[in-house]
């Protein structure tokens, strides 16, 4: 397995700006390389959101029945299926994927009294276009990857990412004093 790391060199801190892109298999064919890198980016987005959702869910004791994917990414069937598999929940794509404007319209409709409450407004104004059902084998593989590898990566990668950040931000005096990744 090959990893791909993207650093936001203009970010505020090394830890919050480093995003690890995982799940890029060993690449054999040059034409497949770009597709696998693209897929790994989609998977990393879904994985980060899944882990953030899990943290909020556990704290709030709230369990979703499905996920709703909006915005430009929701136009991709692959992106939708990855989310369904990663969350192991049905992933819904709405007919209107501009969630900010639709949310504003729902607020306006309730505020004007066109609908008595938000539940009614959402029921009347939101139309589901597609539902992607999780593929059990994919969901199990993503869960195993997340629990067995991804959640433990930061303790191994933080040292490398911090060194990368300091090099990119010109803090070269500190680079030699940073603990080597092999000693982490």
C-alpha positions as CSV (number, residue, x, y, z in Angstrom):
1,X,0.0,0.0,0.0
2,X,1.3,3.4,-0.9
3,X,0.3,6.6,0.9
4,X,-0.1,10.1,-0.4
5,X,0.3,13.1,1.8
6,X,-0.9,16.6,1.0
7,X,0.2,19.5,3.2
8,X,-1.5,22.9,3.3
9,X,1.7,25.0,3.6
10,X,-0.2,28.2,4.3
11,X,-2.2,26.8,7.2
12,X,-2.1,27.9,10.8
13,X,-0.5,24.8,12.4
14,X,1.3,21.7,11.2
15,X,-1.2,19.4,12.8
16,X,-4.4,20.9,11.7
17,X,-3.2,21.5,8.1
18,X,-1.8,18.1,7.3
19,X,-4.3,15.7,5.7
20,X,-3.2,12.2,5.1
21,X,-4.6,10.6,2.0
22,X,-4.8,6.9,2.4
23,X,-5.9,3.9,0.5
24,X,-3.8,4.3,-2.7
25,X,-2.9,0.8,-3.8
26,X,0.4,0.0,-5.4
27,X,0.1,1.4,-8.8
28,X,1.0,-0.9,-11.7
29,X,-0.5,0.7,-14.9
30,X,0.3,4.4,-15.7
31,X,-3.3,5.0,-16.8
32,X,-4.7,3.6,-13.6
33,X,-2.5,5.8,-11.5
34,X,-4.6,8.9,-11.9
35,X,-7.9,7.1,-11.2
36,X,-6.5,5.6,-8.0
37,X,-5.1,8.9,-6.8
38,X,-8.5,10.5,-7.5
39,X,-10.2,7.7,-5.6
40,X,-7.8,8.0,-2.7
41,X,-8.7,11.7,-2.4
42,X,-12.4,10.9,-2.3
43,X,-11.8,8.1,0.2
44,X,-9.8,10.4,2.5
45,X,-12.5,13.1,2.5
46,X,-15.1,10.4,3.4
47,X,-12.9,8.9,6.0
48,X,-12.1,12.2,7.7
49,X,-15.8,13.2,7.8
50,X,-16.8,9.7,9.0
51,X,-14.3,10.0,12.0
52,X,-15.5,13.5,12.8
53,X,-19.1,12.3,12.6
54,X,-18.3,9.3,14.9
55,X,-16.8,11.7,17.5
56,X,-19.9,14.0,17.4
57,X,-22.3,11.0,17.4
58,X,-20.6,9.5,20.4
59,X,-20.7,12.7,22.3
60,X,-24.3,13.6,21.4
61,X,-25.6,10.1,21.5
62,X,-27.2,10.7,18.1
63,X,-27.3,8.0,15.4
64,X,-28.1,8.9,11.8
65,X,-30.3,6.7,9.6
66,X,-28.6,8.0,6.4
67,X,-26.2,10.6,5.2
68,X,-27.0,13.4,2.8
69,X,-24.2,14.5,0.4
70,X,-24.6,17.9,-1.2
71,X,-22.5,20.2,-3.4
72,X,-20.4,19.5,-6.5
73,X,-19.0,16.2,-5.1
74,X,-22.5,14.8,-5.0
75,X,-22.6,14.8,-8.8
76,X,-20.2,11.8,-8.7
77,X,-21.7,8.4,-8.4
78,X,-18.3,7.1,-7.2
79,X,-18.2,9.8,-4.4
80,X,-21.8,8.9,-3.3
81,X,-21.0,5.1,-3.2
82,X,-17.8,5.7,-1.2
83,X,-19.7,7.7,1.4
84,X,-22.4,5.0,1.6
85,X,-19.7,2.4,2.1
86,X,-17.5,4.4,4.5
87,X,-20.5,5.4,6.7
88,X,-22.2,2.0,6.2
89,X,-25.4,4.0,5.8
90,X,-27.6,4.9,2.8
91,X,-26.2,8.0,1.1
92,X,-28.8,10.4,-0.3
93,X,-28.3,12.8,-3.2
94,X,-31.0,15.5,-3.3
95,X,-32.4,16.9,-6.6
96,X,-31.0,20.3,-5.6
97,X,-27.4,19.9,-4.4
98,X,-26.9,23.6,-3.4
99,X,-27.6,23.0,0.3
100,X,-26.9,26.6,1.4
101,X,-29.5,28.2,-0.9
102,X,-32.1,25.4,-0.2
103,X,-31.5,25.9,3.6
104,X,-32.0,29.6,3.2
105,X,-35.2,29.0,1.3
106,X,-36.5,26.6,4.0
107,X,-35.7,29.2,6.7
108,X,-37.5,31.8,4.7
109,X,-40.6,29.6,4.1
110,X,-40.9,28.8,7.8
111,X,-40.3,32.4,8.8
112,X,-43.0,33.7,6.5
113,X,-45.4,31.1,7.8
114,X,-45.7,29.2,4.6
115,X,-45.0,26.0,6.6
116,X,-45.8,25.5,10.3
117,X,-42.4,24.0,11.2
118,X,-39.1,22.9,9.8
119,X,-40.1,19.2,9.5
120,X,-43.0,20.1,7.2
121,X,-40.9,22.6,5.2
122,X,-38.1,20.0,4.6
123,X,-40.7,17.3,3.7
124,X,-42.3,19.6,1.1
125,X,-39.2,21.3,-0.3
126,X,-36.4,18.7,-0.3
127,X,-36.6,16.1,-3.1
128,X,-34.3,13.0,-3.0
129,X,-32.8,12.2,-6.4
130,X,-30.8,9.0,-5.6
131,X,-30.1,6.8,-2.7
132,X,-26.8,4.8,-2.7
133,X,-26.9,1.6,-0.5
134,X,-23.7,0.5,1.2
135,X,-22.0,-2.5,-0.3
136,X,-21.4,-4.8,2.7
137,X,-17.9,-6.0,1.6
138,X,-16.7,-2.5,0.9
139,X,-18.1,-1.2,4.3
140,X,-16.3,-4.0,6.1
141,X,-13.0,-3.3,4.3
142,X,-13.3,0.5,5.1
143,X,-14.1,-0.2,8.7
144,X,-11.1,-2.5,9.1
145,X,-8.9,0.0,7.4
146,X,-10.1,2.8,9.7
147,X,-9.9,0.9,12.9
148,X,-6.8,-1.1,12.1
149,X,-4.6,1.5,10.5
150,X,-6.0,5.0,9.9
151,X,-6.9,5.9,13.5
152,X,-3.4,5.0,14.7
153,X,-1.5,6.8,11.9
154,X,-1.3,10.2,13.6
155,X,1.0,9.0,16.3
156,X,3.4,7.8,13.6
157,X,3.0,10.6,11.1
158,X,2.8,13.7,13.3
159,X,6.6,13.8,13.6
160,X,7.1,13.7,9.8
161,X,4.3,16.2,9.2
162,X,5.7,18.6,11.8
163,X,9.1,18.4,10.1
164,X,7.5,19.0,6.7
165,X,5.6,22.0,8.0
166,X,8.7,23.5,9.5
167,X,10.7,23.0,6.4
168,X,8.0,24.6,4.2
169,X,7.7,27.6,6.6
170,X,11.4,28.3,6.8
171,X,11.9,27.1,10.4
172,X,15.0,25.2,9.3
173,X,16.8,25.7,12.6
174,X,14.4,23.3,14.3
175,X,14.5,20.5,11.7
176,X,17.6,18.7,12.9
177,X,16.3,18.7,16.5
178,X,13.0,17.0,15.6
179,X,12.8,13.3,16.5
180,X,13.3,11.0,13.6
181,X,10.2,9.1,12.4
182,X,12.0,5.8,13.0
183,X,12.3,6.7,16.7
184,X,8.6,7.8,17.1
